[in-house]
Amino acid sequence: MACTCGLVLLSVLLLLPVAGASMPATVVRLNKAMLSHVSNIGKAPLQRALQVNVPDFLDQSGKELQLNRIQILDVHVPHLRLKFIADFGVRLLAVANFTVKVFRTPEPLVLKMPLALTADAQVAQSSVGTPVVSISACFSFFDSAVLLDGRNSTPPRLLTPMQKHIKAVLRNKVCLSVSNLVQDLNVHLGTLIGLNPVGPESQIRYSMVSAPTITNDYISLDVKPVLVLLGRPIVLPVSAAPFALPRHVGSKDAMATVVLSQSLFDAALLLLQKAGALNMDITGELKSEDNPLNTSSLGQLIPEVARQFPEPMPVVLKVRLGATPVAALHADNATLRLQPLVEVLVVTSNSAFRSLFSLDVVVNLNLQFSVSKVKLQGTTSVLGDVQLTVASSNVGFIDTDQVHALMGAVFEKPLLDHLNALLDMGIALPTVVNLYYVNPEVFVCEGFVMISSGLFYQR
């Protein structure tokens, strides 16, 4: 399948990232489809923000001064559009209708006041590495008010100054409300840099490393993921190659495209290896009829084991990864290579462990990716034969061809169960609170994994 596809952010106005030279590199590109989605979900917050207070109107048209209370009954936003402004940010274009009630005697007035609103929002990088949005220009244009009630008793000379009063108040408060709405958004965008668990005592943290790149078609930001173990960042060897995203990547029809480079997977595997999360002990029940993890089963293949242990004793496989696992990403193909040392131990009568032999093992695995809400998950299956080499032996000569079948029966399934449980925990992708990936597709390309997804914001 061709690697052309299209994730992430915004509640009322935006956004998330693309790659840089820093490693590991994560790339997120938000397209016009995202802005259309935000335009739809942004109408309700904008309506609430425009529900402002209007001070009383002093009516001087009669013989006596009359103070009329004014209340905005309803704000309806039938049209909201967001568009990218190259090298700047986002432009907001909206149409709103204010329903205003004026409490006066002998009967109240109800007015409909149409508003056209334009605001330009600059998108930049904050000092703490989060996206930050600021209103640089805001303009509001009111059309003539329409009387919905009280038409027969309203002197024309009263309507003009009343409209002028309401428009003057709203003209100032509308842009202030939009600015406050954006400030609330910035608080939400700040959750991008929070720590998310990867495994026991390990986390991942994302932050922007440069100003955003903005065109008329998309917005992208450089985001650097940092993996942390016991409070210390995981640092890749200096030989790790820098990541360069191909120029033409992603689909314009998708809301967002997230690209995860090879170096991110290298760092994640290094973290898991250092944390010991890939190590495991494989045991079996001695009295189980189909349990081959005992000295009797081994004794049928290795005579010295039968001689040293005439009575059945339980056997434990200690699987330890000294070498860092290696992930390879090629077009439509992801593999994982593990090289554990498997030590075969017998549990003696006093519960002590005695080493029988150890094996250098090479396991090649097929790796499949999926996305659930905000996490990239994986599943594995064995690819080809498991390779065995005797590393040490306390029981004489070992025929690896004979041991191979036994190891396949007792080693492969527990290993896959352990790895798949670990990969099912997933690694958090760039996001903010309450924002999720919808209908994601995952593509494996040469040197990177790409996620094409819609977005869903849960209030």
KEKOLMAR-700431 format. One record per residue: x, y, z of N, C-alpha, C, O in turn; residue in one letter. Coordinates in steps of 0.02 Angstrom, whole numbers, plus 50000, padded with zeros to 5 digits. Each point is the difference from the previous one (the first is absolute). Example, Ala and Ser with C-alpha at 12.3 -4.5 7.8 and 13.67 -1.06 7.14 Angstrom:
2
506604971650390499555005950000500455006050000500524999950033a
499305005449931500425005950003499615005550037500255005550008s
This chain:
459
500434994050000499575006050000500445006250000500505000250036m
499325004649925500415006049995499995003750066499495000350034a
501085002649985500055003650063499805007349991500405004550011c
498984996549970499755006849995499375000350041499494996949983t
500535006750071499445000050047499985006350041500375004749987c
499204995450059499965005650039499834999150072499955004850038g
500075005450171499824999650072500075006650027500445003249971l
499364998950062499945002150068499795006950015499735000249945v
500175004250074499765003950055499545005849988499885001949943l
499865000750108499565005849996499324998850032499694994849990l
500105010050047499334999950026499595005449969499444998849979s
500835007350016499625005249967500425003449948499735003949961v
500914994950038500385003449949500604996649972500275002449950l
499964992050079500574996749967500264993550029499564997650035l
500954998949964500614999149961500514994950023499984998250059l
500484999449901500624996350017500444997649944499805001749945l
500804994550055500685001449981500354997249937499704995649969p
500895006550008500464997149948500734999850023500165002950052v
500274994049912500654998050028500555005049993499975004749961a
500564994050078500595004249997500624995850001499964993949991g
500605009250018500634996449998500134996350065500394995250001a
499285006950055500124996750064499724993049998499524998549964s
500794997050075499794993149999499794998050071500275002750048m
499264992549960499614997249946499485004949974499795004650035p
500014994549903499565004849967499304997349993499904994249981a
499615010050034499304998449988499705005649958500155005950012t
499454992349940499725004949954499244999750002499714994649996v
499985011250011499275000449995499825005849955500235005650010v
499354993149942499785005149954499245000450002499664994949991r
500075011150020499285001150003499775003449936500285005149980l
499224992049989499785002449934499355004050005499735001050054n
500035001249888499385003949997499414996150027499535002950027k
500484990549965499454995950025499935000850075499444999850027a
501125001050008499975001250071499665006650016499605000350047m
500565004949915499685006550012499244999649989499625003350036l
500174992949915499284999249988499674996750060499455002050021s
500884993050008499744996650059499965004850059499505000350036h
501035003549973500025004850056499475005449991499715002450049v
500174999649889499495005049987499324997650024499605003950026s
500264989649965499364997350021499954999650076499495002150029n
501034995350003499964999250073500125006750036499865000650059i
500415004449905500165006350031499415004950005500055005150034g
499404993349933499435004650001499725000850070499865005550023k
500054988950012499705000250067500445004050049499745004350035a
500924994449969500425004150045499995007449982500015004250045p
499984997349890499985007049980499345003350021499995005750023l
499464990749969499355002650021500005001550075499755005250021q
500534990350018500025001150073500455006050016499845003950045r
500724996849920500475005550013499685006749984500155005050033a
499414995249917499695006449980499405001850042499715005449991l
500114990350056499435001450044500245004750056500094997850056q
500005008549927500295004950047499455004250033499424999749980v
500785004250070499535004650034500035006849966500525002449979n
498895000650015499945006749971499735004750055499494998550030v
500855007149983499765004650052499335003249981499815000149941p
499855002550109499345003149989500055005949952500525003249994d
498924998049971499975005649953499595005750030499444998950024f
500845007049976499655005850027499605003449944500285003049954l
499064996550051499555002849950499865007350017499705001550052d
500525003049904499895007250011499505002949951499965006149991q
499654989549977499545002449948499375003150029499685004149967s
500134994150094499405002750029500135005850047500555002750003g
498934999250033500065005550047500424998050061500335004150031k
499634989449984500384997550057500524995049976499904996249952e
500675003850083500524995049983499764993150021499724999150054l
500384996149902499794993150015500584995249989500305000049947q
499864995950105500544995249995499714993349979499604997050036l
500615000649906499744993749973500534994550006500565000649976n
499244993950056500454994250006500034996349933499494999249966r
501114998650016500104996549936500294993050014500464999350040i
499274995849927500244993150009500064996549932499555000449958q
501014996250032500094995949940499664993350014500244996050041i
499225002749925499634993850010500344994049967499994994450026l
500315006949916500274994349962500525002549951499945005649973d
500574990350015500495001349946500024993849957500134994550024v
499755006449912500024994449953500545001349948500015005349969h
500434989850022500545000549950499844995249944500184994150004v
499495008249943499844995549945500594998449955499994995049963p
500535009350039500564999049955500665001450036500095005350031h
500364989949966500685000850027500484996649953499934994149983l
500575009649995500494997249955500705001850025500125005650022r
500334989549974500705001050017500424998749939499874995249963l
500635008850025500454998949943500715001750021500125004350042k
500354992149928500715001250014500245006449967499795001649944f
500645001950090500355005849972500744998249998500314999050052i
499975000549889500704997849992500475004350042499945006150003a
500534990450030500525003250041499725004150058500355004350027d
499034994349993499715003950055499584995750047500204999050058f
499234998649918499574996450045499334998249969499974996849947g
499495005450086499334998149979499555006250001500055004150045v
499524996449905499505005449998499314997150016499804994849974r
499845008750070499324998050019499515004849967500065006150005l
499454991049961499465003849968499344997250025499864994149992l
499745010250039499384997650031499435004949989500105006049992a
499314991250007499385003949999499604998050062499894994150012v
499895010950026499614998650061499385004450001500015005649974a
499464991950055499385003750010499865000650075499914995050034n
500075011149991499855001350070499255001450007499725004149964f
499964992550082499315001650018500025003750066500194997350052t
499615009149946500085004550057499315002350024499575001849960v
500344998150106499375002350030500135006350040500455000250042k
499145004949944500055006450037499375000550043499445000349976v
500674999950090499445000350047499825007450011500355003850033f
499074998249937499775006850005499245000150006499684995049985r
500065010350036499285000650006499745004249941500345004749978t
499084993849997499504995450029500124992749983499714995650032p
500715002949918500134993049982500724999349977500295004749973e
500014989450038500704999049981500094999749924499524998949962p
501105002250017500184999449930500464993949991500414998550043l
499524998149901500454994449983500305001549932499645000949950v
501014999450047500365001749939500434994149976500254996150040l
499825003549895500484995549970500555004149969499885004349958k
500764994450064500565004049976500514995449966500344996250034m
499725004249899500484995849964500725002850008500105006150002p
500384989350003500705001850009500444996149952499904993949992l
500575009549976500534996649961500655001050037500185005750017a
500184988849997500605000350041500604997249962499954994749968l
500605008850035500634997649970500555000750052500085005350031t
500314989449979500565000250047500594996049973499914994649973a
500685008150033500614996649980500384997650062500135003950046d
500034989649954500344997050057500694997649978500064995949955a
500455006650079500694997949985500154993750041499824999550059q
500514995749910500204993950033500765000050006500355000849950v
499904998450111500725000350012500194994650050499604995850020a
501035004450001500284995350049500095003650066500315005450002q
499444991750052500085003150066500694998350028500364995849972s
499835007550082500664998950030500074993150031500564997750011s
498874999050003500044993350030499904994549949499974994150018v
499985007749918499964995049947499304997749983499904994349978g
499605010050032499324998449981499775004849945500285005449994t
499214992749967499715004849953499665005650038499694998850052p
500355007349924499665005650032499675004249946500305001549948v
499085000450064499605003749952499845006950029499845000650059v
500215004649900499845006850023499625003749945500164999349941s
499355004750079499615004049953500395006449983500155004050044i
500014996849893500385006049980499545005449970500185005950000s
499254992149974499535004849971499294997350007499894994049992a
499645010550022499314997850007499545005849977500095005750021c
499424992649937499545005149974499294997350004499884994249983f
499665010050039499294998050003499595005249963500115006050005s
499404991649956499575004349959499284998250013499794994349989f
499815010550036499304998950014499565002849944500115005449975f
499394990650008499505002449953499435003250040500014999950061d
499525003149905499445003350034499594995050039499884994449978s
499905007650081499604995750043499304999249971499745004549966a
499964989850048499324998549978499574999050062500174996050043v
499275007849961499554999250056499594993649994499674998949950l
500364996950102499614993950001499375000750042499544996049994l
500455009250049499425000950043499975007450020500515003449999d
498914999050019499925006850023500035005249945500125005950013g
499784992049924500085004549943499505005950003500185005649984r
499204992950035499485005149997500085005650052499735005449991n
500634993250063500055004950053500705003050006500155003450049s
500274995449902500695002450005500095006349959499944999949939t
500215005750095500135006249962500634999349958500504997550026p
499505004449912500604999549957500605003550031500574997849992p
499305007850043500565003750029500344996050056500575001650017r
499104993450012500304995950052500424994549971500524998250029l
499284999049914500334994149972500725001549980500454995950012l
499675009949958500685001649976500515000650057500524996949995t
499365007050058500495000450053500084993450039500544998550026p
498914997649977500054993650035500454995149961500424996650030m
499495003249904500444995949959500735002250007500454995850006q
499655010749993500685002750004500324997950066500594998350002k
499025002050052500254998050066500204992650000500544998250023h
499014997649953500134992750001500594998249955500434996050020i
499605007049921500564998549954500665002250029500504996449993k
499525009550039500635002450029500254995350054500604998750004a
498944998850037500204995450053500244993349970500534997550019v
499084999849935500174993549971500645000349959500394995350000l
499715010249965500595000649958500654999150042500484997049976r
499525005650085500584999350043500034993150032500544996950006n
498885000750015499994993750038500084993849955500264994950023k
499525005549915500054994249955500724997949991500174994150007v
500275010649976500704998349988500354997950065500434995749999c
499375007350057500274997950065499804992850016500394996250027l
499005002149956499754993250011500394995049958500174994650024s
499965007149914500394995549956500714999250028500274994550000v
500025011050023500674999650030500014995550062500464996150009s
499025004550033499964995750060499904992749981500274995550032n
499365003449914499904993249976500664996949979500134994150013l
500295009849954500654997749977500464998650060500394995349999v
499565008850053500414998850060499814993450034500434996450024q
498925002249977499794993550026500284994349957500194994850026d
499825006349909500294995049955500744998950015500234994349998l
500145011050016500714999350015500124995750062500484996250003n
499085004650047500054995750059499924992749980500354995650025v
499185003249930499884993149976500604997449960500204994350008h
500075009949949500574998049960500614998550043500444996249980l
499595006850079500564998950045500054992950025500534997950023g
498934998349972500034993050022500394995649952500104994050014t
500115008749929500424996249953500634997450034500234994549985l
500065009550060500664998350027499974995650062500514998950033i
498914998549985499954995750058500354993349990500084997749944g
500134999250112500314993449998499464994749993499495000250034l
500634995049922499554994349991500384993550011500564999449975n
499164995850061500364993850015500124995849938499584999649955p
501004997250043500174995249948500024993050030499814995249967v
500435004350094500054993750036500185001750072499965005850020g
500224989150020500195001350069500595004950004500524998849971p
499395006750066500525004950012500255003549936500555002849999e
499054997049948500215003249937499435004249971499424998250007s
500775007349961499515004649972500255002849934500584999449982q
498955003849982500175003649940499725007150006499465001050027i
500935003849948499805007050004500135003249932500534999049970r
498995004950005500075003449936500065007550012499725002750047y
500665000749910500045007350002500215002649932500344996549962s
499445009550022500205003249937500725002350006500235002150053m
500134997649891500705002049999500135005949954500565002549997v
498934999749967500085005749955499325003149985499484997150016s
500545008649953499375003449980499644995849948500314996349962a
499025004350035499624996049952500135002149928500185005749985p
499724989549971499995001449928499285000249977499624995350011t
500185010349958499305000949981499965001949926500335004649978i
499274991749986499855001649930499265001349994499635000050050t
500145001249889499295000949989499614993450004499385000050000n
500984994450004499684993449999500074996250065499594995550014d
500915006050027500104996250062500425003950049500295005249984y
499734992250077500445002650052500394994250029499724994650011i
500935006350000500404994750029500505003150049500225005649992s
499964990450059500455002450051500514994550014499844994149997l
500775008050019500524995250019499874997750072499975004150046d
499954989449962499874997350067500534994850017500154995549960v
500145005250098500524995450022499734995750057499815002650053k
500164990849937499824995650055500624998250041500524998549972p
499415001650093500554998050045499744994250043499505000750035v
500854993749962499844994250041500415000350064500605001249998l
499074997650058500315000950065499944993550040499474997050004v
501095000850026500014994150043500285002050067500575002450005l
499034996750048500205001750068500235007350004500485001650035l
499175002749928500155007150002500565002349956500165005949998g
500164989549965500565001849957499824998649927499734994849985r
500435009949970499834999049929500414994549968500584999050017p
499114997549936500354995049960500355003549942499685003649962i
500974995550032500395003349949500254994749950500314995150019v
499555006049917500224995449948500745000949986500275005450011l
500064989549964500705000849978500055005449947499535001249962p
501055002150036500095005649953499974997749927499925004149955v
500154989550034499994997549931499304999849971499914998849940s
499585002450103499314999949974499915005249946500195005850009a
499524992149936499945004549942499445005150010499484998250028a
500615007949949499465005050004499434998149955500094996449950p
499325005950068499404998249963499795005749954499965005850022f
499924992649916499755005049952499364997449970499994994949966a
499465008750045499354998049974499975001249925500175005549977l
499614989649985499915001249928499545005949988499535001250039p
500605002549908499645006249988499264998949989499585003450030r
500254991949928499294998749984499774994050040500134994349982h
499535007050073499774994650043499335002050030499895005950015v
499674989349993499365001450031499465001649950500135001449942g
499264998450082499425001449958499675006550021499915001350060s
499925002949892499675006350016499304998950027499725004450033k
499994989849953499324998650022499974997850073499465000250030d
501104997849999500024997950070500065006150044500285005149980a
499464994450081500085005650047500735001050019500255005650004m
500104988850007500695000750022500414993949981499734994549992a
500915006650001500484994749986500545000250054500305005250013t
499824989150019500524999550051500544995349974499854994549978v
500765007750025500574995949977500474998850058500215004750034v
499954989049978500454998050053500634997049968499954995149964l
500625007950049500614997949966500294993750032499824998050055s
500654999149908500354994050024500335001350068500004995550043q
500275010549966500365001450062499554999850061500234998450055s
499125003249938499554999550056499924992850022499994998550060l
499964996949892499944992950017500654997550031499994995950046f
500585006549928500644998050029500045002150073500224996250043d
499565010049972500025002550068499524996250045500164998550058a
499244999849916499514996350040500264993050017499914997750056a
500404999049895500274993350013500595000350048500084995650042l
500345009649952500555000950046499745001150071500284997350048l
499195006549958499705001150066499744993450029500134998650059l
499514997549901499734993750025500554995250020499944996350049l
500615003849912500564995650016500345002150065500164995750042q
499955010949967500325002450060499564999050062500254998950055k
499105001649935499534999150056499924992750019499704998550052a
500554997049907499924992850013499304997549985499824994450020g
499795009649945499314998049986499954994249952499504996549998a
501035002349963499994994549951500274993550029499974994849968l
500295005550094500244993950032499404996150028499485002950016n
500604990649990499454995950025500264993350024500534997749980m
499084999250064500134993250023499444995649975499415001650008d
500774992749963499504995349975500024993850045500524996750005i
498925001950026499954994250045499414995749979499605002049958t
500364992150072499454995649986499824996150063500404999650047g
499014997549953499794995950056500294993049992499904996749949e
500465001150104500344993549996499514994249991500154995249964l
499275005250068499534994449998499565000049938499614995449990k
500455009949969499595000249939500254994849950500604999449988s
498934996949983500194994649955500325002549935500414996649970e
499405009450010500265002649937500545005350011500145004049955d
500164996150104500525004950014500684997149983500234995450034n
500115007249915500664997449983500575003450038500584998249991p
499255006650053500525003650037500194996050063499845002150056l
500494992449934500254995950055500604996049976500134999449940n
500234997950107500624996449983499864993649962500434997649963t
498974999550046499854993849963499975001349925500274996249960s
499395009350020499975001749929500685001749973500184997849945s
500215006150092500685001749977500454993949999500434999449956l
499464995950092500424994050003499924995549939500454996249984g
498985004349983499914996049939500425002649942500134996549952q
500085010050053500395003149947500745000750020500444999949957l
499685000750108500685001150025500144994650053499765000650056i
500624994449928500124994450047500275002250067499824997150051p
500615007949951500305002150063499475002850048500074999350061e
499415003849913499465002550042499644994150032499835000250059v
500044994649903499664994050027500434996750053499744997550050a
500915002549941500454996950048500025003950066499994997150054r
500055009749941500055004050060499345000650037499995001150061q
499464998249902499345001050032499554994149982499575000649956f
500514993850079499584994249985499275001250018499554997049969p
500325007350080499315001850017499815006649966500425004449995e
498964996249982499795006249966500075006150046499775000150057p
500545005049916500085006350035499765005649954500094999649939m
499615005750090499775005549957500575004049971500535000750030p
499355001949910500505003949963499725007149988499405000849987v
501045004150018499815007049988500445002849944500604998849998v
499095004949957500375003549948500045007450019499495003450005l
501124999150005500095007150014500205003449935500544998749973k
499025005750002500125003449937500235007150016499635003950030v
500984997749948500285006650014500265003149935500344996749961r
499495009750029500225003549940500605004450016499925005250032l
500674992649947500595004250008500065005049944500225005650010g
499594992249930500055004449941499335003549989499474997150013a
500555009149964499395003849987499634997149940500324998749948t
499035000250057499624997749942500065004949941500105006050010p
499834991449931500075004149940499354999749960499774994649981v
499955011250006499405000549957500225002349931500425004449993a
499294992749956500135001949931499355002049967499514996250002a
500485009749968499395002649968500135000649925500405004049978l
499244992049984500045000249927499295000749972499524999450038h
500425001749899499355001149969499534994150014500134994449980a
499325007050056499494995050017500284994250041499724994649999d
500825006650038500314994450036500395002750060500465004149992n
499364993450067500365001850061500214993650035499594995550010a
501045004050009500244994150035500375002050063500235005750008t
499824989650038500345001050063500474994150012499804994249993l
500835007350023500504994750010500225000050073500245005150025r
499674989250008500214999250069500574995050004500014995049964l
500475006450080500574995550009500094998750075500495002450030q
499064993850000500054998850072500484994350016500144995749958p
500105004450103500364994350028499514996250043499715002850047l
500194990849938499534995850037500404995150043500354995649974v
499605005350091500354995550046499504994850025499465001750025e
500734991949969499574994550021500234997850069500574997750009v
498995003050041500164998650069499554994550027499414999649982l
500864996350061499604995050034499905002350072500465002650032v
498944996449993499835001850068500124993750043499644995149995v
500885005350048500184994250040499544999350060499565004250011t
500554990650028499554998450056499995005550054499495000950034s
501055002749973500025005550050499815006749969500165005350028n
499504994649914499765005949964500565004449973499885005849982s
500714991650016500555003749969499994998749925499744995049977a
500575009749984500034999349928500694997449980500515002350026f
499504993149929500624997349974499985000549924499534997749968r
500995005450003500015001049928500184993649964500504996750016s
499095001649935500144994349957500395002149938500534997449985l
499195007549980500345002749941499675006649981499475001850027f
500835001749928499715006349976500055000349924500444997049970s
499095006650000499955000449928499985007349978499655004150029l
500734997349919499925006449964499454999049949500034995449959d
499455008750045499414999249958499915006249956500105005650022v
499714993249916499825005449955499284998849977499854994849971v
499725010150042499304999449981499825005949956500085005850019v
499674992849922499755005249955499245000050003499684994849995n
500035011150014499295000750011499695004749949500315005049981l
499104993349996499615004649959499625004750047499724997850050n
500285008649934499715005050044499425003549965500085002749945l
499334997350087499415003349973499805005650048500034999250061q
499775006649911499835005850041499255001549995499674998549950f
500085004550103499315002550001499985006050048500455000950040s
499025003049955499915005850044499344999450036499484998649969v
500545002450096499405000150041499975006550039500405001150045s
499135003249937499905006650031500625004349994500045004049953k
500444995450092500595004449997500644995950003500545002850010v
499424990649982500594995850008500154996049937499544997649966k
501105001750018500224995549948500154993350033500414999650046l
499264995249930500084993350028500294995349948500025001749940q
500214992550082500304995349954499854992850019499854998550058g
500204997149894499964992850011500564996749959500205002649947t
500034991850077500564996649966499824992749985499554997150031t
500805000149921499984992949985500694997949976500375004049972s
499804989850041500674997649982500074999549925499564997449965v
501005005150010500155000149929500574995149987500575001350018l
499284993149950500534995049987500154995950061499614999750048g
500974997049951500214995650055500395003850053500355004849985d
499574993050077500405002750055500704996849996500064993949995v
500455010450007500694997649994500314998950069499955004450044q
500364989849966500304998350065500744998549992500214996749953l
500185005750095500724998450005500164998950073499805004050043t
500564990749972500184998650070500535005150022500535000649970v
499305003050084500475004950027500444996950054500605001550003a
499124994250039500384996550052499614993750019499394999649991s
500964995550036499674993850019500344996850061500624999750003s
498984998150044500244996150057499774992849996500064996250048n
499675001949894499744993249991500294996849937499684995749969v
500915006450012500334997049943499735002449933499755005549994g
500324990249957499815001749931499245000849994499624996150029f
500175008949933499285001249988499895000449926500325003949964i
499234991950012499815000149930499455005349991499434998850020d
500745006849951499525005549994499414998249956499455002650009t
500654992949943499444997949957499464996650042499405000949988d
500824995050060499524996650043499675004750050499404999650013q
501005005050014499735004850049499545005049967499565002850032v
500544998349903499625005249964499254998850005499635004750013h
500154989249977499284998550002499725001350070499455002850007a
500924995250044499775001250068499965007550016499525002350029l
501005001349950500005007250013499435003449964499705004750027m
500154993049913499445003049963499354999150038499575004449999g
500354989950034499384998650036499945003950064499455002150019a
501114999050016499965003150066500215007350000499885003650049v
500424998849896500295006849999499585004949959499885005650022f
499914992449919499695004749953499355003050027499915006049999e
499634989750024499355002650022500065004750061499725005549998k
500654992550055500075004850056500345006549979499825005450025p
500664994149929500345006149976499505004549965499985006150013l
499624991149942499515004149963499475002850047499805005849993l
499984990250055499505002450049500285006050039499655004950011d
500984994550009500325005450039500095006349957499835005550022h
500424993749917500105005749956499355003449981499955006150001l
499544989949983499375002949978499645003550057499675005149990n
500404992350072499725003450057500355006750011499685005050017a
500984995149972500395006150008499825005149945499895005950015l
500084991849923499845004449944499285002350002499835005349972l
499734990850059499305002050005499915006050047499515003749994d
500964997250052499975006050043500085006349958499715005250017m
500674994349930500065005549953500445005650023500215000350058g
499935004249895500395006050014499585006049979499735000349945i
500225004550100499565005849988500265004149940500595001349994a
498945000749964500155004349942499885007350020499685001350051l
500585003449910499885007150016499255001550001499644998549952p
500135004550101499305001950006499925004750058500485001550036t
498915000849975499835004050058499414996750034499704995449973v
500135006950087499474997050039499355000149960499815005049970v
499854989350032499334999149969500004999749924499475000049970n
501114999749998500034999449928500224993049981500514997650025l
499124999249930500134993049982500054999249924499745004049962y
500614990750019500064998149930499374996149979499774995850038y
499975005649904499394996749976500144996749933500295003049955v
499504990750039500094996149938500725000549974500115001849942n
500384996850100500695000749978500224994349954499774994350006p
500665007349947500334995049958500755000650011500275005650005e
500064988849999500724999950012500364997249939499814994849974v
500695008950002500394997949942500744999650020500275004550031f
500044990049950500724999250012500365001949935499874997149948v
500585007750057500385002449943500744999150014500204997950054c
500215003749898500724999350007500275005050051500045005949987e
500134991550073500305004250051499515003550046500215003550046g
499144995749944499525003250045499324996649997499844996349953f
499765005050098499314997650004499555006249995500125005050034v
499364994549925499565005749990499294998250020499754994549985m
499925010050051499324999150023499565005149966500125006150005i
499374991649962499505004349969499364999550040499734994650008s
500025011150017499464999550048499555006149999500205005549980s
499184993450042499565005450017500105001950073500404996950035g
499235008049987500065002450069499315000350032499505001249967l
500494997650098499385000650038500155003350066500424997650039f
499245008049974500095003550064499414998450045499435001549982y
500714995650076499474998150047499955005350054500465000950040q
498995002549963499915005450050499904997050068499925003650049r
